[in-house]
Amino acid sequence: MNREIISAITEACEVCKAPEHLNLVEWSERYRYVPAKTSVSPGLWRTSAQPCCYGMMLAVTDDRNHTITIMSATQVVKSELLINTALYHMHHESAAVLFVQPTQSSAESFSKERLAPSIESSPELRALFDTGAHNSDCTIQHKSYPGGALDLVGANSPTDLASRPKRIILCDEIDKYPVSAGAEGDPLKLAEERASTYKAVGRAKFVRTCSPTVKNESRIGREYAASDQRRLYIQCPHCFEHQTLSWANMRWSKDEAGEHLPDTAAISCGVCGVLWTERERIAALDELATASDHGWRQTAEFSCCGEKQTPVVWNAEGRSLCQHCEQPSPYAGHAGFCVSKLYSKRHSLSDIVREFLEAQGDPELLRKWTNTALCELWEVKCGDGLNEASLLQRAEHYDGNSLPECVICVTGFADVQDDRLEVQLVSWGAEEEAWPFKYEILFGDPAQPTVWHDLDELLREKFSTISGRPLTIAAFGIDTGGHHAASVFEFCNQHRGRRVFACKGQAGARPIWTKLPTKSNTGFPLWLIGVDAAKESIYAKLKITAPEPGERKAGFIHFPTNAEEFGPRYFKGLNSERRVTRKRMGQTYSVWEKVVERNEPLDTLVGALAVRKSLPGFIRQATEIRTVAPPAPTTPAAPVRPTPKPLVIERHDEDDGSIHSAFTQPQPQRHPGWFKPRSGGWMRRQ
């Protein structure tokens, strides 16, 4: 009888016992499953797979922190940490959550492609939504669960940002948010205002993530600067000193011909100078799991004992200490983290070096690599304009019939005015080295067919290198931003098989050339050009110092000795804009402003660069001349047949006119591995 009573009391105690409180790391490793749809390593979450996550995840559930800012390289930690946080507050510590993405469409995509698979693959989360009345309240952008609800919204929707109160505010890719949500102000501040009532009682939590962008304009850079600026210190396996990893300490070798060897990449210790092997770097990262501070230390300056100090001493938790009184520095609850790919187990040093080498000569790629690999702010240095006299003085002797032998392709662009078309043609070599060689003004009313006939004749012109190798225009763009968009679309539609694109420049943070067009109001494909990035790239290229005569230099722009086309007027138009900083609703941003009215030389060079970026596959085919012969027959030779003529096969995309394949191939005999498609001509299976 006593045993039955004891058993009943024990069961009652178990029922009444408060549930175990887990931090974010403990909960994730027990309940979060990574779906196969979004990861190459699906299954139960393992924080040890990316040890730099420990400190960041623990900070989210640390009651001493109300704000967590994570400035991170891409594909390191950002999105998964936000998903873990959202699911934690759905299942373990129920709360009302707001999840903000840059746009409404990106919020929907994130919900369907990242959040929903994570819920489906995690049994505890799946059960939460499979049963109960709350299941009927769940949509793509709204997830209701016992104790709260999660809403996914876009930063461009002021109505959604300013509706119901929330306790947990998760903001992803905050540098991609618009300057203002309508007329309401900074979307980040607007979203976080929804937690003001919880903030007043110390229960609100704000988590922001993004890769950095431009210095003095980046939201994540601004927020990280306002935090305690934690950096990740790891221990050298040779001298045992703790240090941060920096690009300045990266080392790799070259071969006898001077070619870079990324596979030899290693980190040099900043104290003892010994090179770490990749295995030693991974082992040093793994040790972060058991470190008391998990490697994260505060680096923000602070004031104590009557002076401002830079942290050089820390306690076991990574808190900076005063050098005099040894007391912890003041802390306001804003934890900031900065982590580059050098701290990632998913990225090898050789791959990071390879990305760096590929970015040489292309300011846009170098900026992207700096932001997304090193997690550093990019500093724009093109506000002072160009030295027009020096550009004139460096002119070289070449024209459209004597282009350098290293030229791969020719692109062009037309700027449409009310009484003329201004056209610039540019020849391109490897690594975007450029030789503009033709600038022509076609006078005429763009509403009439005459000027378009003249442009058609120009597009049919043929050019050549010094040796006589023929070149034609590989891609051409025409601006639709004026009063003659209908005429532009009609012309481009008639010539789409020749890669003639209807284009429109758009300011803001966007790539120079998009992979897919948007659809215009008339239904024709419209290609958007990121003019801000393109102008920054052009001005950076124009400031590259000239190579020695006969030598090549990545990204350098040459000019011909043609005083009529490439004279003072041309260079004044090339130097016609400046990048200036503006402020709106408290948010700093940059715009390009004209200092000279006629800027067509700059606009057409920007356009020629943009359509050049539509050609990587085409250029690869142009530089690789391969002759594929059929395999030798294993049976007695067939009767001799007449040698077939070479067959040229070209396939064009009906939507944008792009060439999917272009090669010359003699028709072989019928042998294994060869087949004949309906389009005609023999092809070999690869």
C-alpha angles and dihedrals in degrees: 000000000000090000091054091051092048091049092050092049091049092051091048091051091051091052093048095043114112113251116262112266113227130190119229094267093050094045094047093050091050104039112012118095121189111225122235089230093069105027141050087214105050124177138066113359115262116192088192089069086074107020094186086073095070097080095042096048093046089051090059093062096035107111090212090069124071096168130039120188117189117191102186143165116250122277093015110099117313108102097035091051091053091048091050090050093049094048091045090058091046096052113018109024104020115215141146108269132195116198113193124198126180095260139012092249092050089051090055092046092049091050094050100037104035114014101040095050089049091054092045094051095047110076096206092050093043091053089051091063101030094066137042136035091289090075090075090055095060123104134158092276101028126055117183121196137159108295099013151352137248121223124193113204141166123249088229092065111082092181094058092043093054103043129089121009118258133190099205118049116190116186120187128193092001094176088066092058116110118258088251134010096234105302094326100093137239108006091215093057091041092054094046091049087072089072095051094113091051091044090057090062095039098252102108121106126197122191120181127180137180145126113259123256130179122359113254090012103060115104093202089049090051093048094045089052088054092053132074087271101228118200129193117248120192130185123253109237090218109042095016093227117145116235145153120256116243136180089238088071096051115115133184137160138244129216126238091275091055095254116149117247107207092179089070092060116137139158120248116217110247091219110036098018096227116144117244119221118227089253091054091050091052091046091051090051092049090056089064089077092070100033113112092233093030086233097295118128132175113247103173116119116253139183122241136146091016098303142082113250138193109218116256099149127055137179125234091277094053095256113147115243132212111255091222110037095021091224120142114267118255112276126198098189099261110124115192126191130191119189130171131195088263086078095048123105088198093063124061122216090238091058092050091051090047090054089050093051092048090054095057113118094016113089091193093056092042091052091049091049091049091051101039103032106030093029090225130139115254115233115213113218103179106093099103098066129229136297099248094188093057091049090053092048095055094061116139135207108259139105140176092292097045106042118157115275091240092066112119105182146352126232133175146185137207125212111206119220128173094261105023151014118239111206131190125187121200130187117211135208132186118313091016097293102163140207112188105199110164133045114171134172115213107199119210144090109289088212088067126068097236099080091045090053088054090051091049090054090050091051090055094055118116127219135187146203124244090272092051098257104157122238132186131185106283097189136004134188132201125199116240096185097100133068096286104064092131092057091047093051091048093051093046092048090054091051103035092117087064095054097256108158132199104224139187127191119231127189124221137057103329135122119269091243128019122219093230132032126239121231117256124221088262093053096252120127112264122196115212119215120206094225096181093058091041094052091047089051093048094049091047091051091049090056094055110115115250118263123236114276110284094013127113126232126189113248096001116144116216125197131207128237094251108129093185099054100022101035134118093299091056095049092045088056090046090054094045103114140055132197110237133179122240134179127220127173088348093304120119118222139159132239134181114240130191119245091173122042098223108064101154094117089058094043094050093047089050089051093048089052091049096052089044086065089059090066112065094115093043092050091049089056091047092054097043111069106184129175114200116199123196116253118268111269117252093202127067111293116270121235112289112265129194113277107257121234118251112272121216114207121191126172119195128198109239093214103051105005095241119157112241096185135001123174143134114238130171114228107255132206116268105278135152112282094031125100138177116230123207090256088067132246129082120275133187122229111238 
